[in-house]
Amino acid sequence: MKPVFGLRTRLALLLALAAGAGALVQAALSVWPLPALLAWLDRAFALKLQAPAPWSLASALLSVALLLPAILLCAGRLVAPLRRLLRALEGAVLSYRDGDYSVALAALRDAELGELVRLHNALGQALREQRQQLVERELLLDTVVQNTPVALVLTDPGARVVYANLAARHLLGGGRSLEGSDFAELLRHGDDALQRAVEAGEDTLFSIAQDGAGETFHLSQRAFRLHGRSHRLYLFRRMTRELSRQEVATWKRVIRVISHELNNSLAPISSLAHSGAELARRGDVERLPGVFAMMGERARHLHGFIDGYARFAKLPAPQPAEVAWVPFIDGLAAHADFRHDGTLPGEPGWFDAAQVEQALLNLLKNAHEAGGPAHEVALEIVAARDGWRIDVDDRGPGMSETVLAQALLPFYSTKRAGTGLGLALAREIAEAHGGRIALANRAGGGLRVSLLLPGPHATTPAGAVSSGADR
């Protein structure tokens, strides 16, 4: 049952009661009955006692002295529930701080305080439910992480293992727990290729011997801050099966392309050979040179096709050297038409001139075949922070998102007679130099292909390959 009056009403009544009691005591001391009693005592016993003057300081102090104990007692009774509630809330907050959300307060009959208790208990119930959901999610996440085939290792600022899942224990510790271990010490007792991959400080592929067979892994490592401290996360993903599937798919694609091109060339050659034999049988020798010329043209086309694949497969390691920009640009201009934009960097380049020239010739050829105006094919060399960026621009139709998503895959081409090796070869050359190639549609139409090459003092490769496609 709730009380009739609330806390504020009771406090107001207490103050009014105190004021009324004070006025009554003051009147009793200065008006009646104390003055009358003192006058009677003076007449009867000649005590000569005198009542305090009305509303004097003495009467006021005497009134306070008489009323103060009663006021304190009433005030204590009034605030006692509030004090008990505050102590209970203090204990509950301390429990929440320690992670214990099971505390619930007993209901109070007081209207205002009872509502506060109800809201507190509702808050505690919500916190308990959220805590339970977090625990369930943590259990689910831990189950997923522990059973994923990706080996996961988290290290603290001191390079000690904070967390490692089951795959990481099998990879680095033979199945034993790794928490608290020195990560560098674990690497020293492991495979040299794994140690070199981690020490490189970047995403990479590496191969090690595991379970009696060779396994290829992809390493991703990232630094981040956790609780204000620097941590590092390492992810080791098995790639052997995926790479095998990709290799098989690539070989199938190569076989399809080669078979298609061989059929396109051998079928006309076979037909021309039959026609030549028939002409020779009839004695019509005047038409034979034309037949032989067409056979030779198809044979040269087939030879060029096979030679392109051979050059792609036999690309040697680059031999970087200092390259002067003016002779290099003049050499390109002797083999392809383009407009040179901007100014040449003051510092000479550092790359294999023959290979980079081959890559740029492929890019310029693609730019001319894009379908835009020939005079819009432009080349620009820009000095970047860690090297150089060579841009080849055109004003063709650009590339759709679907084509860009092919990511410079070898043997992918949207051209009817394309081999899919132009941009793939440029990509191989860029990555062999420690650089990359990037493709982007230009504002106003057209495509920009950027060949990024690191300088002679670059410590890390320029980065991963950007999304794009071979036109």
Buried (B, 14 or more C-beta within 10 A) or exposed (E): EEEEEBBEEBBEEBEEEBEEBBEEBBBBBBBEEBBEEBEEEEEEEEEEBEBBEEEBEEBBEBBEEBBEEEBEEBBEEBEEBBEBBEEBBEEBEEBBEEEEBEBBBEEBEBBEBBEBBEEBBEEBEEBBEEBEEEEEEEEEEEEEBBEBEBBBBBBBEEBBBBBBBBBBBBBBBEEEEBEEBBBEEBBEEBBEBBBEBBEBEEBBEBBBEBEEEEBBBBBEBEEEEEEEEEBBBBBBBBBBEEBEEEEEEEEEBBEEBBEEBEEBBEEBBEBBEEBBEEBEEEEEEEEBEEBEEBBEBBEEBBEEBBEBBEEBEEBEEBEBEEBEBEEBBEBBEEEBEBEEEEEBEEEBBBBBBEBBBBBBBBBBBBBBBBEBEEEBBBBBBBBBEBBBBBBBBBBBEBBEEEBBEBBBBBBBBBEEEBBBBBBBBBBBBBBBBBBBBBBBBBEEEBBBBBBBBBBEEBEEBBBEBBEBBBB
